[in-house]
Amino acid sequence: MKVVVTGASGKAGRAVVRDLVEHGHDVLAIDVTAPPESPAPSLRADVTDFGQTVECLAVADAVVHLAAIPASGIYTEETTFRTNMLSTFNVFEAARVGGLRRVVWASSETILGLPFDNELPPYAPLDEDQPPLPQSAYALSKLLSEEAARQLHRRTGTPHVALRFSNIMEPHDYERFPSFWDDPQLRRWNFWGYVDVRDVALSCRLALEADLGAEHLVIAAADTVMNRPSAELMAEVYPSVEHRPTAGEFDTLLSIEKARRLLGYEPQWSWRHHVDA
C-alpha cells in the first residue's frame, strides 16, 4: 500500500515508518519537522491545515495518523484539545475526500481514566469494555476522535482503527525501570503499563492489514514495568479494584486480549530483554 504516516518525526512515527518500509509498503513521512534519517521520502506539512492535509493524502491508499500533542501538561488544556481535535478531523476528512481505503490512528490509554486519582475502574486488567473516564483535555480529545471515527466509518464504510497506546518506550528507556521497583506508587498512574515502540509499529502494520471496521484497541506490552507479580501490585496499591487473574504472574494490567483476537497482535519486546530483573 501507499501509506502516509503523520507525526513521522516522533518516537512512534520513526518506528512505524521504518517497519512499514521494511515490510514493502510505499511510505510518505509527514511532520512539521523533517524526520531524521528517514528510510522513506518525507514532506514537511502541518495537518492542522486542511489544505496541506488533503494534498499529503491525495495519492495514498491509507494513513497512519500519529501527529498530536502527545500528553497533558505540555501545553494548555485548550491548546491540547484544539490541536488534537483539529488535526485528527483534518486527517479523517481528507481520507474521506480522497477515498482512502484505511485509517489507523493513535488513540490513548488515558481514555480509561488515567491517572486514577479521582475515579477507579471496577476491575483489572483494564479492557475496552470499561466505560471511558477521561480526566484531561488530552484524553477527551482522543475519546471524541474515536466517536468521530465511528461515525465516519458508518458513513463511508472505511475502516478507522484506533490504537490506544500505553506509555511508549524505546530500548534506552529501560535503563530507568529498576528505579521504579522499590516504590510501586511511582508508576501506579497507568497500572504500571508500557509498550515498546517496536510493538507500536507492529500494531500499526497489523491494523493496516486487518479486516476491521471502527475499532478501538488497547496496545501494551505483555507485562508491566515492575519486577513484582501483578496480583501483589493490585493488592497493595489498588485493594478496592477487583483483580481478575490471568495466566502469567507478571501479565499486563492493560488487557491486550482484544488486539490479540482482532489483529493477531502479540508483543515481541519487553524490558526483560534489556534489563535483569
Phi and psi restraints in degrees (value plus and minus 20) as a CYANA .aco file:
   2 LYS   PHI    -107.8   -67.8
   2 LYS   PSI      93.3   133.3
   3 VAL   PHI    -140.7  -100.7
   3 VAL   PSI     107.1   147.1
   4 VAL   PHI    -113.8   -73.8
   4 VAL   PSI     111.4   151.4
   5 VAL   PHI    -132.9   -92.9
   5 VAL   PSI      94.9   134.9
   6 THR   PHI    -107.7   -67.7
   6 THR   PSI     136.1   176.1
   7 GLY   PHI      46.5    86.5
   7 GLY   PSI      12.7    52.7
   8 ALA   PHI     -92.2   -52.2
   8 ALA   PSI     -34.0     6.0
   9 SER   PHI    -108.8   -68.8
   9 SER   PSI     -28.5    11.5
  10 GLY   PHI     -99.1   -59.1
  10 GLY   PSI     156.0   196.0
  11 LYS   PHI     -75.8   -35.8
  11 LYS   PSI     -73.1   -33.1
  12 ALA   PHI     -89.4   -49.4
  12 ALA   PSI     -60.8   -20.8
  13 GLY   PHI     -79.3   -39.3
  13 GLY   PSI     -62.8   -22.8
  14 ARG   PHI     -82.2   -42.2
  14 ARG   PSI     -61.9   -21.9
  15 ALA   PHI     -88.8   -48.8
  15 ALA   PSI     -59.2   -19.2
  16 VAL   PHI     -86.0   -46.0
  16 VAL   PSI     -65.6   -25.6
  17 VAL   PHI     -78.5   -38.5
  17 VAL   PSI     -68.1   -28.1
  18 ARG   PHI     -80.3   -40.3
  18 ARG   PSI     -64.9   -24.9
  19 ASP   PHI     -85.4   -45.4
  19 ASP   PSI     -62.9   -22.9
  20 LEU   PHI     -85.3   -45.3
  20 LEU   PSI     -61.1   -21.1
  21 VAL   PHI     -83.0   -43.0
  21 VAL   PSI     -63.6   -23.6
  22 GLU   PHI     -83.4   -43.4
  22 GLU   PSI     -43.6    -3.6
  23 HIS   PHI    -123.5   -83.5
  23 HIS   PSI       1.3    41.3
  24 GLY   PHI      68.5   108.5
  24 GLY   PSI     -12.4    27.6
  25 HIS   PHI    -104.3   -64.3
  25 HIS   PSI     132.0   172.0
  26 ASP   PHI    -112.4   -72.4
  26 ASP   PSI      88.2   128.2
  27 VAL   PHI    -133.0   -93.0
  27 VAL   PSI     119.2   159.2
  28 LEU   PHI    -137.7   -97.7
  28 LEU   PSI     101.3   141.3
  29 ALA   PHI    -113.8   -73.8
  29 ALA   PSI     103.3   143.3
  30 ILE   PHI    -137.7   -97.7
  30 ILE   PSI     114.8   154.8
  31 ASP   PHI    -186.0  -146.0
  31 ASP   PSI     145.9   185.9
  32 VAL   PHI     -95.5   -55.5
  32 VAL   PSI     -39.1     0.9
  33 THR   PHI    -140.5  -100.5
  33 THR   PSI     128.3   168.3
  34 ALA   PHI     -86.7   -46.7
  34 ALA   PSI     110.9   150.9
  35 PRO   PHI     -83.2   -43.2
  35 PRO   PSI     114.8   154.8
  36 PRO   PHI     -93.9   -53.9
  36 PRO   PSI     107.8   147.8
  37 GLU   PHI      29.0    69.0
  37 GLU   PSI      29.7    69.7
  38 SER   PHI     -93.8   -53.8
  38 SER   PSI     116.1   156.1
  39 PRO   PHI     -97.7   -57.7
  39 PRO   PSI     -22.1    17.9
  40 ALA   PHI    -144.1  -104.1
  40 ALA   PSI     137.5   177.5
  41 PRO   PHI     -76.5   -36.5
  41 PRO   PSI     123.8   163.8
  42 SER   PHI    -147.2  -107.2
  42 SER   PSI     138.3   178.3
  43 LEU   PHI    -165.3  -125.3
  43 LEU   PSI     111.0   151.0
  44 ARG   PHI    -101.6   -61.6
  44 ARG   PSI     102.1   142.1
  45 ALA   PHI    -177.9  -137.9
  45 ALA   PSI     135.4   175.4
  46 ASP   PHI    -135.5   -95.5
  46 ASP   PSI      92.2   132.2
  47 VAL   PHI     -98.9   -58.9
  47 VAL   PSI     -17.9    22.1
  48 THR   PHI     -99.8   -59.8
  48 THR   PSI     -26.6    13.4
  49 ASP   PHI    -122.5   -82.5
  49 ASP   PSI      97.5   137.5
  50 PHE   PHI     -85.0   -45.0
  50 PHE   PSI     -60.1   -20.1
  51 GLY   PHI     -81.5   -41.5
  51 GLY   PSI     -64.6   -24.6
  52 GLN   PHI     -82.4   -42.4
  52 GLN   PSI     -59.1   -19.1
  53 THR   PHI     -84.4   -44.4
  53 THR   PSI     -64.1   -24.1
  54 VAL   PHI     -80.1   -40.1
  54 VAL   PSI     -64.2   -24.2
  55 GLU   PHI     -83.0   -43.0
  55 GLU   PSI     -61.0   -21.0
  56 CYS   PHI     -86.0   -46.0
  56 CYS   PSI     -55.7   -15.7
  57 LEU   PHI    -111.9   -71.9
  57 LEU   PSI     -20.9    19.1
  58 ALA   PHI     -80.4   -40.4
  58 ALA   PSI     -53.3   -13.3
  59 VAL   PHI    -128.0   -88.0
  59 VAL   PSI      -6.5    33.5
  60 ALA   PHI    -112.8   -72.8
  60 ALA   PSI     135.1   175.1
  61 ASP   PHI    -111.7   -71.7
  61 ASP   PSI     -48.7    -8.7
  62 ALA   PHI    -173.6  -133.6
  62 ALA   PSI     142.3   182.3
  63 VAL   PHI    -153.4  -113.4
  63 VAL   PSI     120.1   160.1
  64 VAL   PHI    -130.8   -90.8
  64 VAL   PSI      88.3   128.3
  65 HIS   PHI    -117.7   -77.7
  65 HIS   PSI      86.4   126.4
  66 LEU   PHI    -137.0   -97.0
  66 LEU   PSI     -26.4    13.6
  67 ALA   PHI     -89.9   -49.9
  67 ALA   PSI     107.4   147.4
  68 ALA   PHI    -196.3  -156.3
  68 ALA   PSI     140.9   180.9
  69 ILE   PHI     -90.8   -50.8
  69 ILE   PSI     100.5   140.5
  70 PRO   PHI    -104.0   -64.0
  70 PRO   PSI     -22.9    17.1
  71 ALA   PHI    -187.6  -147.6
  71 ALA   PSI     145.3   185.3
  72 SER   PHI     -93.1   -53.1
  72 SER   PSI     134.8   174.8
  73 GLY   PHI      70.1   110.1
  73 GLY   PSI     -28.2    11.8
  74 ILE   PHI    -100.0   -60.0
  74 ILE   PSI     -64.4   -24.4
  75 TYR   PHI    -146.3  -106.3
  75 TYR   PSI    -199.1  -159.1
  76 THR   PHI     -85.3   -45.3
  76 THR   PSI     139.3   179.3
  77 GLU   PHI     -78.4   -38.4
  77 GLU   PSI     -60.9   -20.9
  78 GLU   PHI     -83.5   -43.5
  78 GLU   PSI     -65.9   -25.9
  79 THR   PHI     -83.8   -43.8
  79 THR   PSI     -62.7   -22.7
  80 THR   PHI     -81.2   -41.2
  80 THR   PSI     -68.2   -28.2
  81 PHE   PHI     -83.9   -43.9
  81 PHE   PSI     -68.6   -28.6
  82 ARG   PHI     -82.6   -42.6
  82 ARG   PSI     -65.3   -25.3
  83 THR   PHI     -84.9   -44.9
  83 THR   PSI     -66.1   -26.1
  84 ASN   PHI     -90.3   -50.3
  84 ASN   PSI     -59.5   -19.5
  85 MET   PHI     -86.9   -46.9
  85 MET   PSI     -64.1   -24.1
  86 LEU   PHI     -86.1   -46.1
  86 LEU   PSI     -65.4   -25.4
  87 SER   PHI     -84.3   -44.3
  87 SER   PSI     -60.2   -20.2
  88 THR   PHI     -90.1   -50.1
  88 THR   PSI     -62.2   -22.2
  89 PHE   PHI     -79.3   -39.3
  89 PHE   PSI     -64.3   -24.3
  90 ASN   PHI     -80.5   -40.5
  90 ASN   PSI     -62.7   -22.7
  91 VAL   PHI     -85.5   -45.5
  91 VAL   PSI     -65.2   -25.2
  92 PHE   PHI     -81.4   -41.4
  92 PHE   PSI     -65.0   -25.0
  93 GLU   PHI     -90.5   -50.5
  93 GLU   PSI     -59.1   -19.1
  94 ALA   PHI     -84.3   -44.3
  94 ALA   PSI     -55.7   -15.7
  95 ALA   PHI     -84.7   -44.7
  95 ALA   PSI     -59.2   -19.2
  96 ARG   PHI     -85.9   -45.9
  96 ARG   PSI     -68.5   -28.5
  97 VAL   PHI     -81.7   -41.7
  97 VAL   PSI     -59.6   -19.6
  98 GLY   PHI    -105.0   -65.0
  98 GLY   PSI     -24.2    15.8
  99 GLY   PHI      48.9    88.9
  99 GLY   PSI      13.2    53.2
 100 LEU   PHI     -83.2   -43.2
 100 LEU   PSI     130.9   170.9
 101 ARG   PHI    -103.8   -63.8
 101 ARG   PSI     -45.4    -5.4
 102 ARG   PHI    -172.7  -132.7
 102 ARG   PSI     127.7   167.7
 103 VAL   PHI    -148.2  -108.2
 103 VAL   PSI     102.3   142.3
 104 VAL   PHI    -139.4   -99.4
 104 VAL   PSI     116.7   156.7
 105 TRP   PHI    -172.1  -132.1
 105 TRP   PSI     140.5   180.5
 106 ALA   PHI    -107.3   -67.3
 106 ALA   PSI      86.8   126.8
 107 SER   PHI    -112.4   -72.4
 107 SER   PSI    -171.5  -131.5
 108 SER   PHI    -176.0  -136.0
 108 SER   PSI     126.4   166.4
 109 GLU   PHI     -82.2   -42.2
 109 GLU   PSI     -41.7    -1.7
 110 THR   PHI     -83.0   -43.0
 110 THR   PSI     -41.3    -1.3
 111 ILE   PHI     -76.1   -36.1
 111 ILE   PSI     -49.0    -9.0
 112 LEU   PHI     -93.9   -53.9
 112 LEU   PSI     -26.3    13.7
 113 GLY   PHI      99.1   139.1
 113 GLY   PSI     -11.2    28.8
 114 LEU   PHI     -90.6   -50.6
 114 LEU   PSI     123.3   163.3
 115 PRO   PHI     -95.9   -55.9
 115 PRO   PSI     135.1   175.1
 116 PHE   PHI    -106.6   -66.6
 116 PHE   PSI      35.5    75.5
 117 ASP   PHI    -107.4   -67.4
 117 ASP   PSI     -51.8   -11.8
 118 ASN   PHI    -125.9   -85.9
 118 ASN   PSI     -57.8   -17.8
 119 GLU   PHI    -156.9  -116.9
 119 GLU   PSI     122.3   162.3
 120 LEU   PHI    -129.1   -89.1
 120 LEU   PSI     123.6   163.6
 121 PRO   PHI     -91.4   -51.4
 121 PRO   PSI     141.0   181.0
 122 PRO   PHI     -94.3   -54.3
 122 PRO   PSI     -43.6    -3.6
 123 TYR   PHI    -176.0  -136.0
 123 TYR   PSI     145.9   185.9
 124 ALA   PHI    -161.4  -121.4
 124 ALA   PSI     131.0   171.0
 125 PRO   PHI     -81.7   -41.7
 125 PRO   PSI     121.3   161.3
 126 LEU   PHI     -85.6   -45.6
 126 LEU   PSI     119.6   159.6
 127 ASP   PHI    -160.0  -120.0
 127 ASP   PSI     160.0   200.0
 128 GLU   PHI     -93.5   -53.5
 128 GLU   PSI     -30.6     9.4
 129 ASP   PHI     -98.2   -58.2
 129 ASP   PSI     -35.6     4.4
 130 GLN   PHI     -94.6   -54.6
 130 GLN   PSI     123.2   163.2
 131 PRO   PHI     -85.2   -45.2
 131 PRO   PSI     125.0   165.0
 132 PRO   PHI     -86.2   -46.2
 132 PRO   PSI     123.8   163.8
 133 LEU   PHI    -155.6  -115.6
 133 LEU   PSI      41.5    81.5
 134 PRO   PHI     -83.1   -43.1
 134 PRO   PSI     113.4   153.4
 135 GLN   PHI    -133.0   -93.0
 135 GLN   PSI     -13.4    26.6
 136 SER   PHI    -173.1  -133.1
 136 SER   PSI     146.1   186.1
 137 ALA   PHI     -83.7   -43.7
 137 ALA   PSI     -54.3   -14.3
 138 TYR   PHI     -80.6   -40.6
 138 TYR   PSI     -71.2   -31.2
 139 ALA   PHI     -83.6   -43.6
 139 ALA   PSI     -59.3   -19.3
 140 LEU   PHI     -84.0   -44.0
 140 LEU   PSI     -58.9   -18.9
 141 SER   PHI     -82.7   -42.7
 141 SER   PSI     -56.8   -16.8
 142 LYS   PHI     -90.9   -50.9
 142 LYS   PSI     -60.4   -20.4
 143 LEU   PHI     -84.2   -44.2
 143 LEU   PSI     -65.9   -25.9
 144 LEU   PHI     -87.0   -47.0
 144 LEU   PSI     -52.4   -12.4
 145 SER   PHI     -87.2   -47.2
 145 SER   PSI     -55.4   -15.4
 146 GLU   PHI     -81.4   -41.4
 146 GLU   PSI     -60.6   -20.6
 147 GLU   PHI     -86.9   -46.9
 147 GLU   PSI     -60.8   -20.8
 148 ALA   PHI     -78.6   -38.6
 148 ALA   PSI     -60.8   -20.8
 149 ALA   PHI     -82.9   -42.9
 149 ALA   PSI     -61.5   -21.5
 150 ARG   PHI     -82.8   -42.8
 150 ARG   PSI     -61.6   -21.6
 151 GLN   PHI     -90.7   -50.7
 151 GLN   PSI     -56.6   -16.6
 152 LEU   PHI     -88.5   -48.5
 152 LEU   PSI     -57.5   -17.5
 153 HIS   PHI     -82.2   -42.2
 153 HIS   PSI     -60.8   -20.8
 154 ARG   PHI     -79.8   -39.8
 154 ARG   PSI     -60.7   -20.7
 155 ARG   PHI     -95.2   -55.2
 155 ARG   PSI     -57.9   -17.9
 156 THR   PHI    -132.5   -92.5
 156 THR   PSI     -41.3    -1.3
 157 GLY   PHI      59.8    99.8
 157 GLY   PSI     -22.2    17.8
 158 THR   PHI     -93.4   -53.4
 158 THR   PSI     109.9   149.9
 159 PRO   PHI     -80.6   -40.6
 159 PRO   PSI     112.5   152.5
 160 HIS   PHI    -147.2  -107.2
 160 HIS   PSI      85.1   125.1
 161 VAL   PHI    -127.8   -87.8
 161 VAL   PSI      97.0   137.0
 162 ALA   PHI    -115.9   -75.9
 162 ALA   PSI     102.7   142.7
 163 LEU   PHI    -124.9   -84.9
 163 LEU   PSI      92.5   132.5
 164 ARG   PHI    -105.2   -65.2
 164 ARG   PSI      65.3   105.3
 165 PHE   PHI     -89.2   -49.2
 165 PHE   PSI     119.1   159.1
 166 SER   PHI     -98.4   -58.4
 166 SER   PSI    -196.2  -156.2
 167 ASN   PHI     -80.7   -40.7
 167 ASN   PSI      92.8   132.8
 168 ILE   PHI     -99.9   -59.9
 168 ILE   PSI     111.5   151.5
 169 MET   PHI    -143.2  -103.2
 169 MET   PSI     121.0   161.0
 170 GLU   PHI    -118.3   -78.3
 170 GLU   PSI     141.8   181.8
 171 PRO   PHI     -72.6   -32.6
 171 PRO   PSI     -58.2   -18.2
 172 HIS   PHI     -88.0   -48.0
 172 HIS   PSI     -39.4     0.6
 173 ASP   PHI     -88.3   -48.3
 173 ASP   PSI     -42.3    -2.3
 174 TYR   PHI     -88.9   -48.9
 174 TYR   PSI     -36.7     3.3
 175 GLU   PHI     -81.2   -41.2
 175 GLU   PSI     -45.1    -5.1
 176 ARG   PHI    -103.1   -63.1
 176 ARG   PSI     -35.8     4.2
 177 PHE   PHI     -80.4   -40.4
 177 PHE   PSI     -60.0   -20.0
 178 PRO   PHI     -78.7   -38.7
 178 PRO   PSI     -43.4    -3.4
 179 SER   PHI     -91.0   -51.0
 179 SER   PSI     -33.0     7.0
 180 PHE   PHI    -106.1   -66.1
 180 PHE   PSI     -40.8    -0.8
 181 TRP   PHI     -92.2   -52.2
 181 TRP   PSI     -48.6    -8.6
 182 ASP   PHI     -98.2   -58.2
 182 ASP   PSI     -41.6    -1.6
 183 ASP   PHI    -153.1  -113.1
 183 ASP   PSI      79.4   119.4
 184 PRO   PHI     -84.8   -44.8
 184 PRO   PSI     -34.1     5.9
 185 GLN   PHI     -88.8   -48.8
 185 GLN   PSI     -44.6    -4.6
 186 LEU   PHI     -82.7   -42.7
 186 LEU   PSI     -52.8   -12.8
 187 ARG   PHI    -142.9  -102.9
 187 ARG   PSI       4.3    44.3
 188 ARG   PHI     -87.2   -47.2
 188 ARG   PSI     -42.5    -2.5
 189 TRP   PHI     -81.0   -41.0
 189 TRP   PSI     -45.7    -5.7
 190 ASN   PHI    -150.0  -110.0
 190 ASN   PSI      16.1    56.1
 191 PHE   PHI      36.4    76.4
 191 PHE   PSI      14.3    54.3
 192 TRP   PHI      42.8    82.8
 192 TRP   PSI      11.4    51.4
 193 GLY   PHI    -109.5   -69.5
 193 GLY   PSI     140.5   180.5
 194 TYR   PHI    -186.1  -146.1
 194 TYR   PSI     150.7   190.7
 195 VAL   PHI    -169.7  -129.7
 195 VAL   PSI     118.2   158.2
 196 ASP   PHI     -91.5   -51.5
 196 ASP   PSI     119.4   159.4
 197 VAL   PHI     -80.2   -40.2
 197 VAL   PSI     -48.4    -8.4
 198 ARG   PHI     -91.6   -51.6
 198 ARG   PSI     -49.5    -9.5
 199 ASP   PHI     -96.9   -56.9
 199 ASP   PSI     -48.2    -8.2
 200 VAL   PHI     -78.7   -38.7
 200 VAL   PSI     -67.8   -27.8
 201 ALA   PHI     -81.2   -41.2
 201 ALA   PSI     -62.8   -22.8
 202 LEU   PHI     -77.8   -37.8
 202 LEU   PSI     -66.0   -26.0
 203 SER   PHI     -84.6   -44.6
 203 SER   PSI     -57.8   -17.8
 204 CYS   PHI     -84.7   -44.7
 204 CYS   PSI     -63.2   -23.2
 205 ARG   PHI     -84.2   -44.2
 205 ARG   PSI     -63.0   -23.0
 206 LEU   PHI     -82.8   -42.8
 206 LEU   PSI     -57.8   -17.8
 207 ALA   PHI     -88.1   -48.1
 207 ALA   PSI     -52.8   -12.8
 208 LEU   PHI     -87.1   -47.1
 208 LEU   PSI     -50.6   -10.6
 209 GLU   PHI    -113.9   -73.9
 209 GLU   PSI     -35.7     4.3
 210 ALA   PHI     -99.9   -59.9
 210 ALA   PSI     133.3   173.3
 211 ASP   PHI    -114.4   -74.4
 211 ASP   PSI      66.1   106.1
 212 LEU   PHI    -148.1  -108.1
 212 LEU   PSI     148.5   188.5
 213 GLY   PHI    -123.1   -83.1
 213 GLY   PSI    -137.4   -97.4
 214 ALA   PHI    -123.1   -83.1
 214 ALA   PSI      84.8   124.8
 215 GLU   PHI    -147.3  -107.3
 215 GLU   PSI     134.0   174.0
 216 HIS   PHI    -147.7  -107.7
 216 HIS   PSI     109.4   149.4
 217 LEU   PHI    -154.0  -114.0
 217 LEU   PSI     111.5   151.5
 218 VAL   PHI     -92.8   -52.8
 218 VAL   PSI     111.9   151.9
 219 ILE   PHI    -142.2  -102.2
 219 ILE   PSI      90.0   130.0
 220 ALA   PHI    -160.8  -120.8
 220 ALA   PSI     151.2   191.2
 221 ALA   PHI     -89.5   -49.5
 221 ALA   PSI     147.6   187.6
 222 ALA   PHI     -99.2   -59.2
 222 ALA   PSI     -33.1     6.9
 223 ASP   PHI    -147.9  -107.9
 223 ASP   PSI    -195.9  -155.9
 224 THR   PHI    -121.1   -81.1
 224 THR   PSI     158.0   198.0
 225 VAL   PHI     -97.6   -57.6
 225 VAL   PSI     -26.6    13.4
 226 MET   PHI    -118.7   -78.7
 226 MET   PSI     139.0   179.0
 227 ASN   PHI    -120.9   -80.9
 227 ASN   PSI      -2.5    37.5
 228 ARG   PHI    -133.3   -93.3
 228 ARG   PSI     130.9   170.9
 229 PRO   PHI     -78.5   -38.5
 229 PRO   PSI     124.7   164.7
 230 SER   PHI     -81.9   -41.9
 230 SER   PSI     -57.0   -17.0
 231 ALA   PHI     -82.5   -42.5
 231 ALA   PSI     -58.5   -18.5
 232 GLU   PHI     -85.0   -45.0
 232 GLU   PSI     -62.2   -22.2
 233 LEU   PHI     -80.9   -40.9
 233 LEU   PSI     -65.6   -25.6
 234 MET   PHI     -84.4   -44.4
 234 MET   PSI     -62.8   -22.8
 235 ALA   PHI     -84.0   -44.0
 235 ALA   PSI     -55.7   -15.7
 236 GLU   PHI    -100.5   -60.5
 236 GLU   PSI     -63.0   -23.0
 237 VAL   PHI    -120.0   -80.0
 237 VAL   PSI     -54.1   -14.1
 238 TYR   PHI    -147.9  -107.9
 238 TYR   PSI      42.2    82.2
 239 PRO   PHI     -85.0   -45.0
 239 PRO   PSI     -42.5    -2.5
 240 SER   PHI    -106.1   -66.1
 240 SER   PSI     -28.2    11.8
 241 VAL   PHI    -114.4   -74.4
 241 VAL   PSI     107.0   147.0
 242 GLU   PHI     -83.4   -43.4
 242 GLU   PSI     105.4   145.4
 243 HIS   PHI    -120.0   -80.0
 243 HIS   PSI      98.4   138.4
 244 ARG   PHI    -114.3   -74.3
 244 ARG   PSI      89.9   129.9
 245 PRO   PHI     -78.7   -38.7
 245 PRO   PSI     126.2   166.2
 246 THR   PHI    -139.0   -99.0
 246 THR   PSI     158.9   198.9
 247 ALA   PHI     -89.3   -49.3
 247 ALA   PSI     -53.6   -13.6
 248 GLY   PHI    -120.9   -80.9
 248 GLY   PSI     129.2   169.2
 249 GLU   PHI     -88.4   -48.4
 249 GLU   PSI     -52.8   -12.8
 250 PHE   PHI    -132.5   -92.5
 250 PHE   PSI       3.4    43.4
 251 ASP   PHI     -81.2   -41.2
 251 ASP   PSI     129.3   169.3
 252 THR   PHI     -73.8   -33.8
 252 THR   PSI     127.0   167.0
 253 LEU   PHI    -119.6   -79.6
 253 LEU   PSI     -11.2    28.8
 254 LEU   PHI    -134.6   -94.6
 254 LEU   PSI      79.8   119.8
 255 SER   PHI     -80.8   -40.8
 255 SER   PSI     111.9   151.9
 256 ILE   PHI    -132.0   -92.0
 256 ILE   PSI      -1.8    38.2
 257 GLU   PHI     -84.3   -44.3
 257 GLU   PSI     -57.1   -17.1
 258 LYS   PHI     -87.0   -47.0
 258 LYS   PSI     -61.5   -21.5
 259 ALA   PHI     -85.4   -45.4
 259 ALA   PSI     -56.4   -16.4
 260 ARG   PHI     -81.9   -41.9
 260 ARG   PSI     -64.3   -24.3
 261 ARG   PHI     -91.0   -51.0
 261 ARG   PSI     -64.0   -24.0
 262 LEU   PHI    -111.7   -71.7
 262 LEU   PSI     -49.6    -9.6
 263 LEU   PHI    -126.2   -86.2
 263 LEU   PSI     -38.7     1.3
 264 GLY   PHI      53.3    93.3
 264 GLY   PSI       3.2    43.2
 265 TYR   PHI     -92.3   -52.3
 265 TYR   PSI     107.6   147.6
 266 GLU   PHI    -159.2  -119.2
 266 GLU   PSI      92.2   132.2
 267 PRO   PHI     -75.5   -35.5
 267 PRO   PSI     116.7   156.7
 268 GLN   PHI    -121.0   -81.0
 268 GLN   PSI     -32.1     7.9
 269 TRP   PHI    -150.4  -110.4
 269 TRP   PSI     127.0   167.0
 270 SER   PHI    -166.2  -126.2
 270 SER   PSI     135.9   175.9
 271 TRP   PHI     -79.7   -39.7
 271 TRP   PSI     -43.4    -3.4
 272 ARG   PHI     -86.3   -46.3
 272 ARG   PSI     -35.3     4.7
 273 HIS   PHI     -98.1   -58.1
 273 HIS   PSI     -32.0     8.0
 274 HIS   PHI    -143.1  -103.1
 274 HIS   PSI     -45.7    -5.7
 275 VAL   PHI    -151.0  -111.0
 275 VAL   PSI     117.3   157.3
 276 ASP   PHI     -95.9   -55.9
 276 ASP   PSI     112.2   152.2
